């Protein structure tokens, strides 16, 4: 609902999450993750980015494990 109809969320929705044991910080964190994921997904769609094939991911795994996603490490590859 947060992604498709955020204007329909109410305080009651938050209260339900709190009653289930979710802390206010955890709810804020979840909303931030949702927003970032939605933004990245929309950018990927807009720019035509695809999920690489399993073979390509497997071939790149050693370099990713070695250098991570740091920009400097990516530039060296």
DAWO-V126991 format. One record per residue. N is the residue number from 0. RES is the residue in one letter. NEAR is the number of other C-alpha atoms within 10 Angstrom. Layout:
n->N res->RES near->NEAR
n->N res->RES near->NEAR
//
This chain:
n->0 res->X near->8
n->1 res->X near->12
n->2 res->X near->12
n->3 res->X near->8
n->4 res->X near->8
n->5 res->X near->9
n->6 res->X near->9
n->7 res->X near->9
n->8 res->X near->11
n->9 res->X near->9
n->10 res->X near->8
n->11 res->X near->9
n->12 res->X near->10
n->13 res->X near->15
n->14 res->X near->13
n->15 res->X near->11
n->16 res->X near->15
n->17 res->X near->14
n->18 res->X near->9
n->19 res->X near->9
n->20 res->X near->10
n->21 res->X near->14
n->22 res->X near->13
n->23 res->X near->13
n->24 res->X near->9
n->25 res->X near->13
n->26 res->X near->14
n->27 res->X near->12
n->28 res->X near->12
n->29 res->X near->12
n->30 res->X near->14
n->31 res->X near->12
n->32 res->X near->12
n->33 res->X near->14
n->34 res->X near->14
n->35 res->X near->12
n->36 res->X near->13
n->37 res->X near->15
n->38 res->X near->13
n->39 res->X near->12
n->40 res->X near->13
n->41 res->X near->12
n->42 res->X near->12
n->43 res->X near->13
n->44 res->X near->11
n->45 res->X near->9
n->46 res->X near->9
n->47 res->X near->8
n->48 res->X near->10
n->49 res->X near->8
n->50 res->X near->8
n->51 res->X near->9
n->52 res->X near->9
n->53 res->X near->9
n->54 res->X near->9
n->55 res->X near->10
n->56 res->X near->12
n->57 res->X near->12
n->58 res->X near->11
n->59 res->X near->11
n->60 res->X near->12
n->61 res->X near->11
n->62 res->X near->14
n->63 res->X near->16
n->64 res->X near->9
n->65 res->X near->9
n->66 res->X near->14
n->67 res->X near->13
n->68 res->X near->12
n->69 res->X near->9
n->70 res->X near->9
n->71 res->X near->10
n->72 res->X near->13
n->73 res->X near->12
n->74 res->X near->8
n->75 res->X near->7
n->76 res->X near->8
//
